[in-house]
Amino acid sequence: MPGVFPPITLRGGRYMDGGLRSATNADLAAGARVLVVVEPLAHLLLREAPHREIEVVGPDTVVTVVPDKETITAFGPNPLVQAAWEPSYQAGVRQADAVAERLSAAWQQQVGTG
C-alpha cells in the first residue's frame, strides 16, 4: 500500500500490495472449483468489484470471509492505526472457528462430488 507499506524486493523483483490491483484478486483463480475470498476490509469497500471477479471465475463453491460486527468494532475507524492491531487480531482468532467450519463444509462438498 503506497504511503503505508513500501514495496519489497524478492528475487530481484519489486512487489507492492496486491490490493492495488484489486481488493481480492479473486479473478486470478480462474478455473477453481472452490474459491475462498478473504476480504478483511469488506466493510470499507464497494462490493461490486469482488462480485464481478467471482463471476469471472465461475466456481462451484464460494466461501467469503469478511469481518463480523465484533471484528469491525475492533478495527475502529482506521485499521492501520497500531492500537487497533492487537484487538483486530484477537477478533480474527475468535472468528476463525466459524470460518473453519464453513471452509471444511465447502471442501467436503467438493471432495464428495468428485
Secondary structure, DSSP 8 states (H G I E B T S, - for coil): -TTTS--EEETTEEE--GGGT-SS-GGGGTT-SEEEEE-TTGGGS-SHHHHHHHHHH--SEEEEE---HHHHHHH-S-TTSGGGHHHHHHHHHHHHHHHHHHHHHHHHHHHHH-
